[in-house]
Amino acid sequence: MTITSVTPMAVKSALRKLMARENMRRAETGEPALSQALIARESGVPQSVISTLSTGKSRRIDFDTINKLCTFFRIPPGELFEYIPDEEIVK
């Protein structure tokens, strides 16, 4: 039996934070909460991709997905990601 270890990623999706920020804005304006299903439906990104990005289980993302999420959230690509230095990952 082979055990493979997963190397921690220094770059992670910030989708969960983007959703939280958007839901705070929506709560203040009385709009319904943003869900993964709504993001998938309106952005054209499969819900399974939205789910893996928001849970941090995704190991890669393609440019089409980045473009669709940037368009949906009206943000530049850098806001889709967060960087955690290697030293902090080990902690």
Residue pairs with C-beta under 8 A, 6 or more apart in sequence:
8 86
8 89
8 90
9 59
9 89
10 83
10 84
10 85
10 86
10 89
11 81
11 82
11 83
11 84
12 56
12 81
12 82
12 83
12 84
13 53
13 54
13 56
13 58
13 61
13 80
13 81
13 82
14 79
14 80
14 81
14 82
15 50
15 53
15 54
15 69
15 80
16 54
16 55
16 56
17 82
18 73
18 75
18 79
18 80
19 34
19 36
19 39
19 54
22 34
22 73
23 33
23 34
25 31
26 32
26 33
26 34
27 33
36 47
36 50
36 51
36 54
37 47
39 45
39 50
39 69
39 72
40 46
40 47
40 49
40 50
42 72
43 50
43 68
43 69
43 71
43 72
44 68
45 65
45 68
45 69
45 72
49 58
49 61
49 65
52 58
53 61
61 80
66 77
66 80
69 80
70 76
70 77
70 79
70 80
73 79
73 80
